[in-house]
């Protein structure tokens, strides 16, 4: 793992014309030093807020894969959409492309084993994350893998909130229109997604992908950017029950403290700890334009009502709070001062 990190570090140090924002240099250094989140400039990013357009783009990239496909989703449904993606993965495996898939054992509880067995029989390597055999008698239900990551040939990556299933691209009776945010990334930042997948694969499958440097080669085959403005700096930050520090939480906390003009937040679940809540309230009381958007309907009732309990405190502090009423808001996005944005899984 230490040898592997030498390559992204070398690539990072070689960025002579790096244009990462000076105002956030300390925060960028924090995650580089503690989370191996190397900041890479010159990435091209496409943003998807509609499940269908994201799925179409993903299917095109999967069809173009020639070396490997690494895919990790909390939910991978056995429905028309899930089977469409599954069939593409099976075709690519039969063509000789290495295909690895991680699904979460709780997120996919109701998916029949046969769905994944069909992939395995075709040569796709499929693993469940933190298998739960006795749901009523285990604490493992809490420690889930909620990530949605795809890396194709080490040159293009996907990360964001959409899972694989029909409900994420169509209007469903229960939730209506599913509103989410997903990113497609071309550039060196894809290494960060590959690092994260490799660590999760090592845990789920017991296979050390770090031994093979070809998975972490310099991104190639990237399309030319349409303009200089489309090239951005990116860090891939991850944290969870298996990390000693709460990197993502600390990131939000520092960003809220640094805000001078505005803080925009979209989230399906707003249950901040005291420090994060205080940081947002201080910003609002200081004249920062704080706006929070939450769903109009719950997918988890207890979290939904907990969210509403904090909304009152936010309004009292001067924040503007909105309810998304065109369906279910599942996006986890933060934007501060028009300079830095976060898209969560």
ABEGO torsion letter per residue (X at the ends): XAAAAAAAAAAAAABAABABBAAAAAAAAAAAAAAGBBBBBGBBBBBBABAAAAAAAAAAAAAABAABBBBBBABBBBBAAAAAAAAAAAAAAAAGBBBBBBBBAAAAAABBAAAAAAAAAAGBBBBBBGBBABAAABAAAABBBABBBBBBGGABBBBEABBBEAAAABBBAAAEBBBBBBBBBBEAAAAAAAAAAAAAAAAAAGBBAAABAAAABBBBGBBBBABAAABBBBBBBBBEAABABBAAAAAAAAAAAABAABBBBBBABBBBBAAAAAAAAAAAAAGBBBBBBBBABBABAAAAAAAAAAAAAAAAAGBBBBBBAAEBBABBBBBBGGABBBBBX
